[in-house]
Amino acid sequence: MKDEMPHLVFVYGTLRKNECNAHMLGNAKCISSDAWVHGTLFDTGFGYPAITLVDSGKVYGEIYQVKAEDLPKLDELEGYKGTDTDNLYERKNCLVMTEGGPVEVIIYTVDHNPDLCKKVIGSGDWPKR
C-alpha cells in the first residue's frame, strides 16, 4: 500500500476556522493560524472569496496539513479538475509567510478568472470583510 505524504494547504476564505466550509478540514491539522501571502483578496459576490497572487498587498489565512486522500475533496470544492481543463480555481504551489518563516503550500487562485474578482477586500482578511 502506497503511503502518500500529506500536503500543506493555505486557506483564506470559507475553509478557515468558524467559516461555513471549515468542517471539510476536520481531518486536517492546523500548522499555522497566522499566515499570509502577497496578493489581493476579492469578494466574488457568491458567498466566497477569490485571490490573485500579486507582489503587493497581503491576504491572511491559515495553513493545514491535509492527507493526500482528502485533497480531492478540496479540489472539488474549489472547482479544480486538473491541469489543462476549465477550472473555477487553479491549484498552485507558492510560498506563504508564517511566524516561523516562509512555507511552501498549495493555494487555490483565480489569476486566470478575473470574472470572479468583483470587489476588493481591503483588509485582506475574509472573516473581517
Backbone atoms as SQL, in Angstrom:
CREATE TABLE atoms (id INTEGER PRIMARY KEY, chain TEXT, resi INTEGER, resn TEXT, atom TEXT, x REAL, y REAL, z REAL);
INSERT INTO atoms VALUES
  (1, 'A', 1, 'MET', 'N', 0.840, -1.184, 0.000),
  (2, 'A', 1, 'MET', 'CA', 0.000, 0.000, 0.000),
  (3, 'A', 1, 'MET', 'C', 0.883, 1.245, 0.000),
  (4, 'A', 2, 'LYS', 'N', 0.564, 2.172, -0.873),
  (5, 'A', 2, 'LYS', 'CA', 1.351, 3.386, -1.032),
  (6, 'A', 2, 'LYS', 'C', 0.998, 4.395, 0.055),
  (7, 'A', 3, 'ASP', 'N', 2.012, 4.921, 0.745),
  (8, 'A', 3, 'ASP', 'CA', 1.796, 5.907, 1.803),
  (9, 'A', 3, 'ASP', 'C', 2.141, 7.285, 1.240),
  (10, 'A', 4, 'GLU', 'N', 1.122, 8.043, 0.846),
  (11, 'A', 4, 'GLU', 'CA', 1.361, 9.350, 0.253),
  (12, 'A', 4, 'GLU', 'C', 1.558, 10.400, 1.338),
  (13, 'A', 5, 'MET', 'N', 2.471, 11.312, 1.064),
  (14, 'A', 5, 'MET', 'CA', 2.774, 12.388, 2.000),
  (15, 'A', 5, 'MET', 'C', 1.604, 13.358, 2.072),
  (16, 'A', 6, 'PRO', 'N', 1.383, 13.947, 3.247),
  (17, 'A', 6, 'PRO', 'CA', 0.337, 14.975, 3.349),
  (18, 'A', 6, 'PRO', 'C', 0.761, 16.247, 2.615),
  (19, 'A', 7, 'HIS', 'N', -0.208, 17.089, 2.341),
  (20, 'A', 7, 'HIS', 'CA', 0.017, 18.353, 1.658),
  (21, 'A', 7, 'HIS', 'C', -0.248, 19.510, 2.621),
  (22, 'A', 8, 'LEU', 'N', 0.501, 20.588, 2.480),
  (23, 'A', 8, 'LEU', 'CA', 0.218, 21.815, 3.211),
  (24, 'A', 8, 'LEU', 'C', -0.625, 22.704, 2.311),
  (25, 'A', 9, 'VAL', 'N', -1.770, 23.143, 2.826),
  (26, 'A', 9, 'VAL', 'CA', -2.713, 23.945, 2.046),
  (27, 'A', 9, 'VAL', 'C', -2.990, 25.243, 2.792),
  (28, 'A', 10, 'PHE', 'N', -2.875, 26.368, 2.064),
  (29, 'A', 10, 'PHE', 'CA', -3.200, 27.681, 2.616),
  (30, 'A', 10, 'PHE', 'C', -4.662, 27.965, 2.310),
  (31, 'A', 11, 'VAL', 'N', -5.449, 28.253, 3.357),
  (32, 'A', 11, 'VAL', 'CA', -6.866, 28.590, 3.181),
  (33, 'A', 11, 'VAL', 'C', -7.097, 30.019, 3.655),
  (34, 'A', 12, 'TYR', 'N', -7.910, 30.752, 2.903),
  (35, 'A', 12, 'TYR', 'CA', -8.089, 32.182, 3.169),
  (36, 'A', 12, 'TYR', 'C', -9.550, 32.607, 3.207),
  (37, 'A', 13, 'GLY', 'N', -10.478, 31.670, 3.028),
  (38, 'A', 13, 'GLY', 'CA', -11.896, 32.034, 2.948),
  (39, 'A', 13, 'GLY', 'C', -12.790, 31.110, 3.737),
  (40, 'A', 14, 'THR', 'N', -13.683, 30.422, 3.035),
  (41, 'A', 14, 'THR', 'CA', -14.719, 29.630, 3.700),
  (42, 'A', 14, 'THR', 'C', -14.195, 28.371, 4.372),
  (43, 'A', 15, 'LEU', 'N', -12.924, 28.016, 4.141),
  (44, 'A', 15, 'LEU', 'CA', -12.334, 26.856, 4.821),
  (45, 'A', 15, 'LEU', 'C', -11.676, 27.235, 6.145),
  (46, 'A', 16, 'ARG', 'N', -11.583, 28.523, 6.450),
  (47, 'A', 16, 'ARG', 'CA', -10.943, 28.956, 7.698),
  (48, 'A', 16, 'ARG', 'C', -11.806, 28.593, 8.911),
  (49, 'A', 17, 'LYS', 'N', -11.175, 28.613, 10.082),
  (50, 'A', 17, 'LYS', 'CA', -11.883, 28.313, 11.333),
  (51, 'A', 17, 'LYS', 'C', -13.139, 29.170, 11.439),
  (52, 'A', 18, 'ASN', 'N', -14.225, 28.548, 11.873),
  (53, 'A', 18, 'ASN', 'CA', -15.516, 29.200, 12.101),
  (54, 'A', 18, 'ASN', 'C', -16.200, 29.693, 10.830),
  (55, 'A', 19, 'GLU', 'N', -15.711, 29.311, 9.668),
  (56, 'A', 19, 'GLU', 'CA', -16.368, 29.657, 8.410),
  (57, 'A', 19, 'GLU', 'C', -17.186, 28.453, 7.924),
  (58, 'A', 20, 'CYS', 'N', -18.029, 28.671, 6.918),
  (59, 'A', 20, 'CYS', 'CA', -19.036, 27.673, 6.534),
  (60, 'A', 20, 'CYS', 'C', -18.478, 26.345, 6.022),
  (61, 'A', 21, 'ASN', 'N', -17.261, 26.313, 5.478),
  (62, 'A', 21, 'ASN', 'CA', -16.705, 25.053, 4.980),
  (63, 'A', 21, 'ASN', 'C', -15.559, 24.511, 5.841),
  (64, 'A', 22, 'ALA', 'N', -15.377, 25.073, 7.028),
  (65, 'A', 22, 'ALA', 'CA', -14.297, 24.631, 7.920),
  (66, 'A', 22, 'ALA', 'C', -14.404, 23.140, 8.245),
  (67, 'A', 23, 'HIS', 'N', -15.623, 22.617, 8.269),
  (68, 'A', 23, 'HIS', 'CA', -15.821, 21.192, 8.571),
  (69, 'A', 23, 'HIS', 'C', -15.093, 20.278, 7.586),
  (70, 'A', 24, 'MET', 'N', -14.819, 20.781, 6.387),
  (71, 'A', 24, 'MET', 'CA', -14.124, 19.955, 5.387),
  (72, 'A', 24, 'MET', 'C', -12.665, 19.698, 5.765),
  (73, 'A', 25, 'LEU', 'N', -12.159, 20.455, 6.729),
  (74, 'A', 25, 'LEU', 'CA', -10.789, 20.261, 7.202),
  (75, 'A', 25, 'LEU', 'C', -10.763, 19.548, 8.547),
  (76, 'A', 26, 'GLY', 'N', -11.827, 18.835, 8.854),
  (77, 'A', 26, 'GLY', 'CA', -11.937, 18.146, 10.131),
  (78, 'A', 26, 'GLY', 'C', -10.825, 17.145, 10.392),
  (79, 'A', 27, 'ASN', 'N', -10.293, 16.515, 9.340),
  (80, 'A', 27, 'ASN', 'CA', -9.207, 15.544, 9.490),
  (81, 'A', 27, 'ASN', 'C', -7.830, 16.181, 9.350),
  (82, 'A', 28, 'ALA', 'N', -7.788, 17.479, 9.097),
  (83, 'A', 28, 'ALA', 'CA', -6.519, 18.162, 8.852),
  (84, 'A', 28, 'ALA', 'C', -5.994, 18.793, 10.137),
  (85, 'A', 29, 'LYS', 'N', -4.676, 18.944, 10.178),
  (86, 'A', 29, 'LYS', 'CA', -4.019, 19.563, 11.333),
  (87, 'A', 29, 'LYS', 'C', -3.643, 20.992, 10.975),
  (88, 'A', 30, 'CYS', 'N', -4.030, 21.954, 11.833),
  (89, 'A', 30, 'CYS', 'CA', -3.666, 23.349, 11.603),
  (90, 'A', 30, 'CYS', 'C', -2.186, 23.532, 11.945),
  (91, 'A', 31, 'ILE', 'N', -1.405, 23.945, 10.962),
  (92, 'A', 31, 'ILE', 'CA', 0.031, 24.164, 11.119),
  (93, 'A', 31, 'ILE', 'C', 0.309, 25.604, 11.521),
  (94, 'A', 32, 'SER', 'N', -0.504, 26.543, 10.992),
  (95, 'A', 32, 'SER', 'CA', -0.359, 27.965, 11.318),
  (96, 'A', 32, 'SER', 'C', -1.705, 28.650, 11.170),
  (97, 'A', 33, 'SER', 'N', -2.123, 29.362, 12.212),
  (98, 'A', 33, 'SER', 'CA', -3.370, 30.130, 12.129),
  (99, 'A', 33, 'SER', 'C', -3.080, 31.603, 11.857),
  (100, 'A', 34, 'ASP', 'N', -1.811, 31.935, 11.649),
  (101, 'A', 34, 'ASP', 'CA', -1.412, 33.323, 11.416),
  (102, 'A', 34, 'ASP', 'C', -0.434, 33.367, 10.242),
  (103, 'A', 35, 'ALA', 'N', -0.957, 33.141, 9.027),
  (104, 'A', 35, 'ALA', 'CA', -0.122, 33.102, 7.829),
  (105, 'A', 35, 'ALA', 'C', -0.637, 34.143, 6.840),
  (106, 'A', 36, 'TRP', 'N', 0.233, 34.530, 5.902),
  (107, 'A', 36, 'TRP', 'CA', -0.194, 35.469, 4.860),
  (108, 'A', 36, 'TRP', 'C', 0.630, 35.276, 3.599),
  (109, 'A', 37, 'VAL', 'N', 0.037, 35.742, 2.503),
  (110, 'A', 37, 'VAL', 'CA', 0.679, 35.666, 1.194),
  (111, 'A', 37, 'VAL', 'C', 0.485, 37.012, 0.508),
  (112, 'A', 38, 'HIS', 'N', 1.435, 37.384, -0.363),
  (113, 'A', 38, 'HIS', 'CA', 1.250, 38.592, -1.169),
  (114, 'A', 38, 'HIS', 'C', 0.145, 38.326, -2.183),
  (115, 'A', 39, 'GLY', 'N', -0.866, 39.189, -2.195),
  (116, 'A', 39, 'GLY', 'CA', -1.960, 39.021, -3.129),
  (117, 'A', 39, 'GLY', 'C', -3.074, 40.006, -2.857),
  (118, 'A', 40, 'THR', 'N', -4.143, 39.869, -3.620),
  (119, 'A', 40, 'THR', 'CA', -5.350, 40.676, -3.444),
  (120, 'A', 40, 'THR', 'C', -6.514, 39.735, -3.223),
  (121, 'A', 41, 'LEU', 'N', -7.320, 40.042, -2.209),
  (122, 'A', 41, 'LEU', 'CA', -8.494, 39.238, -1.866),
  (123, 'A', 41, 'LEU', 'C', -9.741, 39.937, -2.402),
  (124, 'A', 42, 'PHE', 'N', -10.617, 39.153, -3.007),
  (125, 'A', 42, 'PHE', 'CA', -11.843, 39.685, -3.596),
  (126, 'A', 42, 'PHE', 'C', -13.066, 38.976, -3.031),
  (127, 'A', 43, 'ASP', 'N', -14.161, 39.716, -2.914),
  (128, 'A', 43, 'ASP', 'CA', -15.470, 39.130, -2.658),
  (129, 'A', 43, 'ASP', 'C', -16.053, 38.826, -4.032),
  (130, 'A', 44, 'THR', 'N', -16.394, 37.579, -4.276),
  (131, 'A', 44, 'THR', 'CA', -16.915, 37.174, -5.582),
  (132, 'A', 44, 'THR', 'C', -18.387, 37.533, -5.756),
  (133, 'A', 45, 'GLY', 'N', -19.066, 37.840, -4.639),
  (134, 'A', 45, 'GLY', 'CA', -20.497, 38.070, -4.692),
  (135, 'A', 45, 'GLY', 'C', -21.307, 36.786, -4.582),
  (136, 'A', 46, 'PHE', 'N', -20.608, 35.656, -4.438),
  (137, 'A', 46, 'PHE', 'CA', -21.274, 34.348, -4.346),
  (138, 'A', 46, 'PHE', 'C', -21.132, 33.721, -2.959),
  (139, 'A', 47, 'GLY', 'N', -20.681, 34.497, -1.974),
  (140, 'A', 47, 'GLY', 'CA', -20.538, 33.977, -0.618),
  (141, 'A', 47, 'GLY', 'C', -19.181, 33.360, -0.328),
  (142, 'A', 48, 'TYR', 'N', -18.245, 33.515, -1.239),
  (143, 'A', 48, 'TYR', 'CA', -16.881, 33.009, -1.021),
  (144, 'A', 48, 'TYR', 'C', -15.903, 33.968, -1.691),
  (145, 'A', 49, 'PRO', 'N', -14.652, 33.966, -1.221),
  (146, 'A', 49, 'PRO', 'CA', -13.663, 34.883, -1.776),
  (147, 'A', 49, 'PRO', 'C', -12.843, 34.264, -2.908),
  (148, 'A', 50, 'ALA', 'N', -12.040, 35.111, -3.505),
  (149, 'A', 50, 'ALA', 'CA', -11.078, 34.696, -4.523),
  (150, 'A', 50, 'ALA', 'C', -9.797, 35.475, -4.280),
  (151, 'A', 51, 'ILE', 'N', -8.681, 34.915, -4.710),
  (152, 'A', 51, 'ILE', 'CA', -7.386, 35.563, -4.531),
  (153, 'A', 51, 'ILE', 'C', -6.632, 35.588, -5.856),
  (154, 'A', 52, 'THR', 'N', -5.944, 36.708, -6.068),
  (155, 'A', 52, 'THR', 'CA', -4.958, 36.775, -7.141),
  (156, 'A', 52, 'THR', 'C', -3.619, 37.018, -6.475),
  (157, 'A', 53, 'LEU', 'N', -2.601, 36.357, -6.962),
  (158, 'A', 53, 'LEU', 'CA', -1.262, 36.484, -6.392),
  (159, 'A', 53, 'LEU', 'C', -0.540, 37.626, -7.097),
  (160, 'A', 54, 'VAL', 'N', -0.299, 38.692, -6.354),
  (161, 'A', 54, 'VAL', 'CA', 0.414, 39.864, -6.866),
  (162, 'A', 54, 'VAL', 'C', 1.476, 40.246, -5.853),
  (163, 'A', 55, 'ASP', 'N', 2.429, 41.076, -6.272),
  (164, 'A', 55, 'ASP', 'CA', 3.555, 41.420, -5.401),
  (165, 'A', 55, 'ASP', 'C', 3.199, 42.355, -4.260),
  (166, 'A', 56, 'SER', 'N', 2.079, 43.054, -4.370),
  (167, 'A', 56, 'SER', 'CA', 1.708, 43.976, -3.293),
  (168, 'A', 56, 'SER', 'C', 0.449, 43.467, -2.602),
  (169, 'A', 57, 'GLY', 'N', 0.183, 43.974, -1.423),
  (170, 'A', 57, 'GLY', 'CA', -0.973, 43.551, -0.657),
  (171, 'A', 57, 'GLY', 'C', -0.712, 42.253, 0.084),
  (172, 'A', 58, 'LYS', 'N', -1.523, 42.016, 1.105),
  (173, 'A', 58, 'LYS', 'CA', -1.427, 40.788, 1.889),
  (174, 'A', 58, 'LYS', 'C', -2.805, 40.170, 2.020),
  (175, 'A', 59, 'VAL', 'N', -2.838, 38.849, 1.934),
  (176, 'A', 59, 'VAL', 'CA', -4.048, 38.084, 2.203),
  (177, 'A', 59, 'VAL', 'C', -3.732, 37.142, 3.351),
  (178, 'A', 60, 'TYR', 'N', -4.589, 37.177, 4.367),
  (179, 'A', 60, 'TYR', 'CA', -4.360, 36.411, 5.590),
  (180, 'A', 60, 'TYR', 'C', -5.148, 35.111, 5.575),
  (181, 'A', 61, 'GLY', 'N', -4.565, 34.100, 6.221),
  (182, 'A', 61, 'GLY', 'CA', -5.243, 32.814, 6.286),
  (183, 'A', 61, 'GLY', 'C', -4.544, 31.856, 7.221),
  (184, 'A', 62, 'GLU', 'N', -4.818, 30.580, 7.004),
  (185, 'A', 62, 'GLU', 'CA', -4.317, 29.503, 7.852),
  (186, 'A', 62, 'GLU', 'C', -3.704, 28.427, 6.963),
  (187, 'A', 63, 'ILE', 'N', -2.782, 27.677, 7.535),
  (188, 'A', 63, 'ILE', 'CA', -2.162, 26.566, 6.814),
  (189, 'A', 63, 'ILE', 'C', -2.558, 25.265, 7.502),
  (190, 'A', 64, 'TYR', 'N', -3.027, 24.303, 6.698),
  (191, 'A', 64, 'TYR', 'CA', -3.421, 22.993, 7.213),
  (192, 'A', 64, 'TYR', 'C', -2.620, 21.900, 6.535),
  (193, 'A', 65, 'GLN', 'N', -2.303, 20.879, 7.314),
  (194, 'A', 65, 'GLN', 'CA', -1.696, 19.667, 6.783),
  (195, 'A', 65, 'GLN', 'C', -2.844, 18.735, 6.413),
  (196, 'A', 66, 'VAL', 'N', -3.005, 18.500, 5.117),
  (197, 'A', 66, 'VAL', 'CA', -4.129, 17.742, 4.588),
  (198, 'A', 66, 'VAL', 'C', -3.618, 16.392, 4.071),
  (199, 'A', 67, 'LYS', 'N', -4.282, 15.322, 4.468),
  (200, 'A', 67, 'LYS', 'CA', -3.907, 13.994, 3.977),
  (201, 'A', 67, 'LYS', 'C', -4.134, 13.924, 2.472),
  (202, 'A', 68, 'ALA', 'N', -3.271, 13.182, 1.800),
  (203, 'A', 68, 'ALA', 'CA', -3.349, 13.062, 0.337),
  (204, 'A', 68, 'ALA', 'C', -4.740, 12.616, -0.112),
  (205, 'A', 69, 'GLU', 'N', -5.368, 11.706, 0.627),
  (206, 'A', 69, 'GLU', 'CA', -6.683, 11.211, 0.212),
  (207, 'A', 69, 'GLU', 'C', -7.796, 12.238, 0.414),
  (208, 'A', 70, 'ASP', 'N', -7.533, 13.303, 1.201),
  (209, 'A', 70, 'ASP', 'CA', -8.538, 14.347, 1.413),
  (210, 'A', 70, 'ASP', 'C', -8.413, 15.506, 0.424),
  (211, 'A', 71, 'LEU', 'N', -7.301, 15.601, -0.302),
  (212, 'A', 71, 'LEU', 'CA', -7.100, 16.704, -1.244),
  (213, 'A', 71, 'LEU', 'C', -8.154, 16.728, -2.362),
  (214, 'A', 72, 'PRO', 'N', -8.589, 15.593, -2.900),
  (215, 'A', 72, 'PRO', 'CA', -9.630, 15.638, -3.943),
  (216, 'A', 72, 'PRO', 'C', -10.929, 16.320, -3.485),
  (217, 'A', 73, 'LYS', 'N', -11.264, 16.235, -2.188),
  (218, 'A', 73, 'LYS', 'CA', -12.464, 16.918, -1.692),
  (219, 'A', 73, 'LYS', 'C', -12.302, 18.436, -1.787),
  (220, 'A', 74, 'LEU', 'N', -11.087, 18.919, -1.504),
  (221, 'A', 74, 'LEU', 'CA', -10.829, 20.353, -1.627),
  (222, 'A', 74, 'LEU', 'C', -10.833, 20.771, -3.090),
  (223, 'A', 75, 'ASP', 'N', -10.252, 19.925, -3.949),
  (224, 'A', 75, 'ASP', 'CA', -10.280, 20.206, -5.388),
  (225, 'A', 75, 'ASP', 'C', -11.717, 20.361, -5.879),
  (226, 'A', 76, 'GLU', 'N', -12.590, 19.468, -5.430),
  (227, 'A', 76, 'GLU', 'CA', -13.995, 19.522, -5.849),
  (228, 'A', 76, 'GLU', 'C', -14.653, 20.811, -5.369),
  (229, 'A', 77, 'LEU', 'N', -14.429, 21.172, -4.106),
  (230, 'A', 77, 'LEU', 'CA', -14.999, 22.409, -3.565),
  (231, 'A', 77, 'LEU', 'C', -14.541, 23.621, -4.372),
  (232, 'A', 78, 'GLU', 'N', -13.280, 23.631, -4.772),
  (233, 'A', 78, 'GLU', 'CA', -12.693, 24.777, -5.473),
  (234, 'A', 78, 'GLU', 'C', -12.900, 24.723, -6.991),
  (235, 'A', 79, 'GLY', 'N', -13.581, 23.706, -7.473),
  (236, 'A', 79, 'GLY', 'CA', -13.832, 23.598, -8.906),
  (237, 'A', 79, 'GLY', 'C', -12.572, 23.341, -9.706),
  (238, 'A', 80, 'TYR', 'N', -11.622, 22.622, -9.086),
  (239, 'A', 80, 'TYR', 'CA', -10.365, 22.294, -9.753),
  (240, 'A', 80, 'TYR', 'C', -10.427, 20.859, -10.256),
  (241, 'A', 81, 'LYS', 'N', -10.322, 20.702, -11.577),
  (242, 'A', 81, 'LYS', 'CA', -10.435, 19.373, -12.189),
  (243, 'A', 81, 'LYS', 'C', -9.111, 18.860, -12.721),
  (244, 'A', 82, 'GLY', 'N', -8.064, 19.661, -12.626),
  (245, 'A', 82, 'GLY', 'CA', -6.751, 19.245, -13.107),
  (246, 'A', 82, 'GLY', 'C', -6.191, 20.245, -14.098),
  (247, 'A', 83, 'THR', 'N', -4.935, 20.038, -14.463),
  (248, 'A', 83, 'THR', 'CA', -4.302, 20.942, -15.411),
  (249, 'A', 83, 'THR', 'C', -4.925, 20.783, -16.797),
  (250, 'A', 84, 'ASP', 'N', -4.838, 21.826, -17.566),
  (251, 'A', 84, 'ASP', 'CA', -5.350, 21.834, -18.945),
  (252, 'A', 84, 'ASP', 'C', -6.860, 21.622, -19.029),
  (253, 'A', 85, 'THR', 'N', -7.586, 22.030, -17.987),
  (254, 'A', 85, 'THR', 'CA', -9.045, 21.967, -18.044),
  (255, 'A', 85, 'THR', 'C', -9.590, 23.331, -17.647),
  (256, 'A', 86, 'ASP', 'N', -10.882, 23.512, -17.812),
  (257, 'A', 86, 'ASP', 'CA', -11.528, 24.775, -17.473),
  (258, 'A', 86, 'ASP', 'C', -11.914, 24.735, -15.993),
  (259, 'A', 87, 'ASN', 'N', -11.035, 25.249, -15.145),
  (260, 'A', 87, 'ASN', 'CA', -11.237, 25.215, -13.702),
  (261, 'A', 87, 'ASN', 'C', -11.822, 26.528, -13.196),
  (262, 'A', 88, 'LEU', 'N', -12.587, 26.434, -12.116),
  (263, 'A', 88, 'LEU', 'CA', -13.039, 27.649, -11.441),
  (264, 'A', 88, 'LEU', 'C', -11.837, 28.296, -10.756),
  (265, 'A', 89, 'TYR', 'N', -11.100, 27.520, -9.978),
  (266, 'A', 89, 'TYR', 'CA', -9.861, 27.959, -9.324),
  (267, 'A', 89, 'TYR', 'C', -8.723, 27.097, -9.846),
  (268, 'A', 90, 'GLU', 'N', -7.533, 27.671, -9.880),
  (269, 'A', 90, 'GLU', 'CA', -6.328, 26.917, -10.209),
  (270, 'A', 90, 'GLU', 'C', -5.632, 26.518, -8.913),
  (271, 'A', 91, 'ARG', 'N', -5.022, 25.372, -8.896),
  (272, 'A', 91, 'ARG', 'CA', -4.259, 24.913, -7.737),
  (273, 'A', 91, 'ARG', 'C', -2.778, 25.142, -8.039),
  (274, 'A', 92, 'LYS', 'N', -2.140, 25.934, -7.194),
  (275, 'A', 92, 'LYS', 'CA', -0.739, 26.294, -7.411),
  (276, 'A', 92, 'LYS', 'C', 0.067, 26.039, -6.147),
  (277, 'A', 93, 'ASN', 'N', 1.374, 25.958, -6.310),
  (278, 'A', 93, 'ASN', 'CA', 2.296, 25.955, -5.179),
  (279, 'A', 93, 'ASN', 'C', 2.859, 27.356, -5.042),
  (280, 'A', 94, 'CYS', 'N', 2.964, 27.834, -3.814),
  (281, 'A', 94, 'CYS', 'CA', 3.572, 29.146, -3.593),
  (282, 'A', 94, 'CYS', 'C', 4.111, 29.215, -2.169),
  (283, 'A', 95, 'LEU', 'N', 4.899, 30.247, -1.914),
  (284, 'A', 95, 'LEU', 'CA', 5.433, 30.480, -0.570),
  (285, 'A', 95, 'LEU', 'C', 4.486, 31.377, 0.207),
  (286, 'A', 96, 'VAL', 'N', 4.182, 30.958, 1.421),
  (287, 'A', 96, 'VAL', 'CA', 3.337, 31.719, 2.331),
  (288, 'A', 96, 'VAL', 'C', 4.171, 32.031, 3.568),
  (289, 'A', 97, 'MET', 'N', 4.004, 33.217, 4.104),
  (290, 'A', 97, 'MET', 'CA', 4.754, 33.621, 5.288),
  (291, 'A', 97, 'MET', 'C', 4.030, 33.187, 6.560),
  (292, 'A', 98, 'THR', 'N', 4.821, 32.687, 7.523),
  (293, 'A', 98, 'THR', 'CA', 4.299, 32.318, 8.837),
  (294, 'A', 98, 'THR', 'C', 5.179, 32.953, 9.901),
  (295, 'A', 99, 'GLU', 'N', 4.777, 32.791, 11.153),
  (296, 'A', 99, 'GLU', 'CA', 5.590, 33.325, 12.245),
  (297, 'A', 99, 'GLU', 'C', 6.967, 32.674, 12.270),
  (298, 'A', 100, 'GLY', 'N', 7.097, 31.489, 11.701),
  (299, 'A', 100, 'GLY', 'CA', 8.380, 30.785, 11.669),
  (300, 'A', 100, 'GLY', 'C', 9.139, 30.928, 10.361),
  (301, 'A', 101, 'GLY', 'N', 8.644, 31.756, 9.447),
  (302, 'A', 101, 'GLY', 'CA', 9.302, 31.935, 8.156),
  (303, 'A', 101, 'GLY', 'C', 8.448, 31.410, 7.017),
  (304, 'A', 102, 'PRO', 'N', 8.983, 31.447, 5.785),
  (305, 'A', 102, 'PRO', 'CA', 8.200, 31.023, 4.624),
  (306, 'A', 102, 'PRO', 'C', 7.993, 29.508, 4.573),
  (307, 'A', 103, 'VAL', 'N', 6.817, 29.123, 4.078),
  (308, 'A', 103, 'VAL', 'CA', 6.445, 27.713, 3.951),
  (309, 'A', 103, 'VAL', 'C', 5.852, 27.520, 2.555),
  (310, 'A', 104, 'GLU', 'N', 6.257, 26.453, 1.857),
  (311, 'A', 104, 'GLU', 'CA', 5.662, 26.161, 0.556),
  (312, 'A', 104, 'GLU', 'C', 4.355, 25.407, 0.750),
  (313, 'A', 105, 'VAL', 'N', 3.307, 25.921, 0.112),
  (314, 'A', 105, 'VAL', 'CA', 1.960, 25.377, 0.284),
  (315, 'A', 105, 'VAL', 'C', 1.251, 25.268, -1.060),
  (316, 'A', 106, 'ILE', 'N', 0.113, 24.612, -1.022),
  (317, 'A', 106, 'ILE', 'CA', -0.838, 24.633, -2.133),
  (318, 'A', 106, 'ILE', 'C', -1.811, 25.770, -1.850),
  (319, 'A', 107, 'ILE', 'N', -2.168, 26.503, -2.899),
  (320, 'A', 107, 'ILE', 'CA', -3.151, 27.574, -2.779),
  (321, 'A', 107, 'ILE', 'C', -4.058, 27.524, -4.003),
  (322, 'A', 108, 'TYR', 'N', -5.315, 27.867, -3.817),
  (323, 'A', 108, 'TYR', 'CA', -6.270, 27.923, -4.924),
  (324, 'A', 108, 'TYR', 'C', -6.474, 29.392, -5.291),
  (325, 'A', 109, 'THR', 'N', -6.172, 29.733, -6.556),
  (326, 'A', 109, 'THR', 'CA', -6.222, 31.124, -7.012),
  (327, 'A', 109, 'THR', 'C', -7.147, 31.281, -8.213),
  (328, 'A', 110, 'VAL', 'N', -7.456, 32.537, -8.535),
  (329, 'A', 110, 'VAL', 'CA', -8.262, 32.841, -9.723),
  (330, 'A', 110, 'VAL', 'C', -7.518, 33.795, -10.655),
  (331, 'A', 111, 'ASP', 'N', -6.198, 33.719, -10.672),
  (332, 'A', 111, 'ASP', 'CA', -5.412, 34.591, -11.546),
  (333, 'A', 111, 'ASP', 'C', -5.890, 34.503, -13.005),
  (334, 'A', 112, 'HIS', 'N', -6.416, 33.378, -13.409),
  (335, 'A', 112, 'HIS', 'CA', -6.879, 33.130, -14.784),
  (336, 'A', 112, 'HIS', 'C', -8.339, 33.494, -14.989),
  (337, 'A', 113, 'ASN', 'N', -9.057, 33.852, -13.920),
  (338, 'A', 113, 'ASN', 'CA', -10.514, 34.001, -13.969),
  (339, 'A', 113, 'ASN', 'C', -10.940, 35.347, -13.374),
  (340, 'A', 114, 'PRO', 'N', -10.655, 36.464, -14.050),
  (341, 'A', 114, 'PRO', 'CA', -10.941, 37.789, -13.492),
  (342, 'A', 114, 'PRO', 'C', -12.427, 38.064, -13.256),
  (343, 'A', 115, 'ASP', 'N', -13.321, 37.272, -13.872),
  (344, 'A', 115, 'ASP', 'CA', -14.755, 37.485, -13.657),
  (345, 'A', 115, 'ASP', 'C', -15.153, 37.294, -12.197),
  (346, 'A', 116, 'LEU', 'N', -14.366, 36.527, -11.428),
  (347, 'A', 116, 'LEU', 'CA', -14.684, 36.308, -10.015),
  (348, 'A', 116, 'LEU', 'C', -14.197, 37.455, -9.120),
  (349, 'A', 117, 'CYS', 'N', -13.397, 38.343, -9.663),
  (350, 'A', 117, 'CYS', 'CA', -12.786, 39.419, -8.869),
  (351, 'A', 117, 'CYS', 'C', -13.690, 40.641, -8.853),
  (352, 'A', 118, 'LYS', 'N', -14.778, 40.551, -8.088),
  (353, 'A', 118, 'LYS', 'CA', -15.802, 41.598, -8.090),
  (354, 'A', 118, 'LYS', 'C', -15.424, 42.804, -7.235),
  (355, 'A', 119, 'LYS', 'N', -15.136, 42.584, -5.942),
  (356, 'A', 119, 'LYS', 'CA', -14.921, 43.695, -5.013),
  (357, 'A', 119, 'LYS', 'C', -13.707, 43.389, -4.143),
  (358, 'A', 120, 'VAL', 'N', -12.738, 44.305, -4.127),
  (359, 'A', 120, 'VAL', 'CA', -11.532, 44.115, -3.310),
  (360, 'A', 120, 'VAL', 'C', -11.900, 44.162, -1.830),
  (361, 'A', 121, 'ILE', 'N', -11.359, 43.227, -1.068),
  (362, 'A', 121, 'ILE', 'CA', -11.471, 43.239, 0.392),
  (363, 'A', 121, 'ILE', 'C', -10.164, 43.830, 0.900),
  (364, 'A', 122, 'GLY', 'N', -10.206, 45.110, 1.224),
  (365, 'A', 122, 'GLY', 'CA', -9.000, 45.872, 1.549),
  (366, 'A', 122, 'GLY', 'C', -8.198, 45.333, 2.712),
  (367, 'A', 123, 'SER', 'N', -8.866, 44.726, 3.696),
  (368, 'A', 123, 'SER', 'CA', -8.165, 44.191, 4.869),
  (369, 'A', 123, 'SER', 'C', -7.367, 42.945, 4.523),
  (370, 'A', 124, 'GLY', 'N', -7.719, 42.280, 3.405),
  (371, 'A', 124, 'GLY', 'CA', -7.075, 41.022, 3.039),
  (372, 'A', 124, 'GLY', 'C', -7.465, 39.867, 3.948),
  (373, 'A', 125, 'ASP', 'N', -8.513, 40.055, 4.730),
  (374, 'A', 125, 'ASP', 'CA', -8.907, 39.069, 5.749),
  (375, 'A', 125, 'ASP', 'C', -10.408, 38.778, 5.601),
  (376, 'A', 126, 'TRP', 'N', -10.747, 37.615, 5.047),
  (377, 'A', 126, 'TRP', 'CA', -12.137, 37.248, 4.770),
  (378, 'A', 126, 'TRP', 'C', -13.049, 37.369, 5.986),
  (379, 'A', 127, 'PRO', 'N', -12.713, 36.845, 7.166),
  (380, 'A', 127, 'PRO', 'CA', -13.623, 36.970, 8.306),
  (381, 'A', 127, 'PRO', 'C', -13.865, 38.427, 8.744),
  (382, 'A', 128, 'LYS', 'N', -12.976, 39.343, 8.393),
  (383, 'A', 128, 'LYS', 'CA', -13.136, 40.756, 8.778),
  (384, 'A', 128, 'LYS', 'C', -13.730, 41.609, 7.675),
  (385, 'A', 129, 'ARG', 'N', -14.255, 40.977, 6.632),
  (386, 'A', 129, 'ARG', 'CA', -14.779, 41.729, 5.483),
  (387, 'A', 129, 'ARG', 'C', -15.921, 42.646, 5.863);
